[in-house]
Amino acid sequence: MFKEKRIMFLIAETPVHAGSGSEIGIVDLPIQREKYTEYPKIESSGLKGCLREAFENSLNEIEINNQKIKANDKKAISVVFGPEGEEAHAGAITITDAKILLFPVKSLKGVFAWITCPMVLERFKKDLEMVGVSCFGFYNFFALQNTIPSSSNIAISFKVVLEEYTFEVREDETTTKLAGYLASKIFPPTQSHNFWREKLKRDLVILSDDDFRHFVKSSTEIITRTKIDDVTGTVQSGALWTEEYLPTDTIMYSIVMFTQPRVEEEEQKGIFKAGTPEEEAKSVAKFFEKALPEIIQIGGNQTIGKGFMRVKLLGKSETGG
């Protein structure tokens, strides 16, 4: 059914609040989480809506099938994302929930480390294979817990201190290769991202699944917000609440899949019309890749600078190891 598939990385440039609604608990407005793992996630519906809004506000001009078009062309967006009016057809793009891949945690040395775990890496490997990439071969990630890359910048005598916890770690060649692969694929190949690529190569830590879950539950940012009464200058009654955020530098990923336009009439395909369904799906994928902004806003509190994430889409030529 899906002719083209891509991996899309999402790197938090500011704290992100993809909320799950209000709850009765310590945090009034928590973030979205998977039910059984409690790992953070971003629902695909919200992610797709944010991407659509970014396309609608884009002024980029691109060329598809020898035709120039604006990224915010209403007909093209309707074909790709689906119509908003009374038209009855699905979009030509499918987006999965964004899953956690790397989580930043305060480190005694090196300021912070990116942590992950075997379960997350096994999921990532499975999702890469889903889009046609088998770059990790038969890596057994469960054998890599409590490992770091060689020349790590955060280890002290083969120990790392994350928050208030100390972990004994060992250098591992597979972890070194994995850190290098992720660094080259997640961050754009620009000079301004050289520091971040090098940091990820050195400062990755693979913890156990349980330790990773502890950190993604306890090391998010909890912000207390208030509303001040203009007359009294004090907090309004009932206007004190807490919000949970994914911290800056959190790295997530989603799978983006493309089909031929799902419209009834051939003329409705517009610039995506081609000789075969495969070619039409490639045209849709090309439109998405070329029109995709570098930064999108996800979740709440846009006007106070929250929720900005850098987007890096891997094309077929980039996904290999």
N, C-alpha and C positions, 0 to 999 in steps of 0.2 A: 504493500500500500504506500509506504513512505519511500520515495525515490532518492531523497537526499537527507543526510543527517549531519549535525554539527554539535560540538561541545561549546558551550558559552560560559566563560568565567565571569564572575562578578566580584570585584574587589572594592570593599567599603572605603571610600575616601573620607567619609564622616560617619558618626554613629548612625545606625539604621534601626528604625522602629517599624517592623512589619507586624502590626498588632493582631492579637487574637481576640480582642474585645475585653471588656471589664470582667474581673473575677474577684471573688471573695478570698483574699489572701494577703500576704505581706506586700506584694506588688499589685497596684490597682490595674495597670495596663501592661500585661506581660507580652512577650513576643510569641510568634508562632513556633510551635515545636511538634515533632513527631510524637505520636501517642506512646509508643512502646519503648523507644530509645531515649526520648526527651532531648534529642539533638535539635538545634535550631533549624528552621527551614523557612522558605518563602513560598507561599501558595502560588501555583501556576496561574490561577486566575488573576491575582493581583500583579504578578510579574508581566503577564501578557498585556494587561491594561496599561501598565506603566510604559511598556515598549510602544504600544500603539500611540499613547499620548506624545512620546518622544518623536515618533515619526510625524505625527500631525503638526508638531511645532518646528520641524526641521526645514531648512531652506536649501539643503544640499541638492545639487543637480547630478543625476547619474544617467548612464546610458544602458538600455536593455534592448537586445535584439535590434541594434542600430537605430534605436529611437531614444531621444533625450527626454527625460521626465524628472519632475521634482519629487523629492522624497515624500512630500506631504500631499501628493496627488490623491484626491479623494477616491477615485475609481480604483487605483492601484491598492490603496490601503484597504478598501472594502474587499477586494479579491484576496488579499494576503491575510488580513486579520478577521474577516467576516463583516457583514453589513450591520449597521446599527438601526436601520429603519425596518420597514415591513418586508424587505426582500428575505427570501427563505433559502439561504445556502450557507454552508460552513466555510470557514476560512481555509486557506491552503497551507497554514502553518500550525504546528502543534508544539507546545512548550510544556516541559515537565516541571514539577516543583524544584526549586533551587535547594540543593543539599549542601551541607557544610563539608568543606574539604580541609581547610587550615584555619586554626583559631589562634589569635595572638594572646599571649599570657606574659605578665611581668616577670622578668628574669633578674636575678641578682647581678649577673654579668651580661653585658650586651644589650641592656635595656629591656628587650622582650624577645621571646622566641615564638615561632609558629609551631603549634602542636597538632598532631593528628594521631590516628590509631589504626590497628590492623583492619577493623571492621569498616571504617571509612575508606581505607585504601582498597580493600577488596570490592566494595561497592563501586568505587571509581574505576577500577579495572574492568568490572563487569559492564559498566556504562560505556567505557571506551570501546569494548568489544561490540557493544550494541550499535555503535556508529561505524564499525568496521576497522577498529584499531586494536591490535594485540601486542602493543609495544612492551608490556611487562612480562610477556612469556609466562613462565611457570613460577614467578616470584611467590614465595610463601611469606606473606606479610605478617602472619602470626608469629613467625620466628624473629621478627624485627622489633618487637616491643622493647622499650628502653634503649634505643639506639640513636646515634647522632651521626652526621656526616664527618668525614675526616676534616681536620683544620677547623673544627667548630670554634665559634667565638663566644660561646656561652658556658662551656664546661670548665670546671675547676677540679683538677685531679680526678677526672672521669665522674664528676658529679655535677648535676645542674640543680639550681634552686629556683623553683617556679612558685611565685607567691610565697607562702610560708612552708612549702614542701620541698624536701631534698630527694632527688632520685639518683641512684647509681646508674650510669649509662656506659655504653661501649661504642666505639667507632665501628662502622660497618660499611663495606664497599657498596652493597646494594642500596643502602640509605643514601650514600654519597651520589650514586647514579640517579636515584629517584629525586633527590633535591635539585640536581642539575636539570633534569627533565622538566620538573614543575616550574623552576625559575625561568627556563627558556620559553615555556608555553604560556604562562600566566601573564607575564609582564611584557608590554610592547618593546620592540627592539630599538629603543631610542636612548640617547645619552642620558636623558632625565630620569630614566628608570634603571640605570646601571647599578646604583646603590642598592636598590631593592632586589634586583636579581642576585647580586653577590650576597646580600644578607640571607636570602632564602637558601642559597647554596650551602651556607655555613650554619644557619641557626634554626634548622628543622629538628624537631624532637618527635620521635614516634613513641608514644606512651601505650599503656594497656588500655583496652576498651573502657574499663571501669574508671580509670584515672581521667581519661579524656572526657567521659560523661560528667564527672565531678566538676571539671573546669568549665565546660560549656554551660553548666547549670549555675555555678557559683561565681564565675568571673565575668559575667556580663555587666554592663553599666546600668546602675539604678539611679535615676535622676528624680529628684523631688521638685515639683513645680507648684507655683502658687499664682493666684490672681489677686491683685491689690485693689481694694476699694478706692476709687478716685476721691471720695469725700473724706474718709477717715484716715487714708494712708496705711491701713492695716490689711491683713489678709481677709478676704471675704469669707463669710461663713460657708463651709462646705467646699471651698475652692483650694484645697490642698490635696495633691495627689502625686503618686509615684508612677514613673514609666520605665520600662526595661528597654535597653538598646543593645544590639550587637555592636561591639567596639570597632573603631576605625582599624583598618587592615585585616578584618575578617575576610576570608576568601571562600566563596561558594561557587557552585557550578550547576548548570541546567543543560538538558538535551533539547535541541531545537530540530524539529523534523518538518520536511516539506513535501507536499504533493502537487500535482497539477491543479489548476484552478477548479474549484467545485461549483461551477456555475452551470445553468441549464443551457444557455445560448452561447454559441461560439464567439459571437461578437462581444460578449461580456468579458471575455478573457483579456481584451485589450492588448497591451504590450507583451503579455505573457504567452500569447498564442504562438504555437510552434508546431512542428511536424508530428511529434510524438509526445505522450504523457511524460516520458523521462526528460525530454528537452524542456517542456513547460515547467516541470518541477525544478530543473536547474535554473531556469529564468527567475522563478520565485526566490530561490536560494540566493541568486546573484543580487537581486533587488534588496533583499534583507541585509546581506553582507555589506553592500556598498552604501546603503542608506542608514545603517545602524550608527547612532551617535556614540562618541567615546564615553560620555557620561550620561547616565539616566538617574532619575530620582524615584526612589521606591519607599513606600510607607508614608507615615505621617510627618507632620511638622516641617514641611518644606520651607516655610517662611522664616524659620529660625535655623536654617542651614543643615537640617538632618536628612539622612536617607540618600545621599549622593554616592553612586557606585560606578566605578569604571568597568566598562564592558570589553571583553576580549573574546572574539569569536574565532574558533579554530577552523580554517578551511581544510580541505582534503590534503593539500600539500604540506600542512603544518602538523598534522596529528601524529605522524610517525615518530618513533622513538629514536 
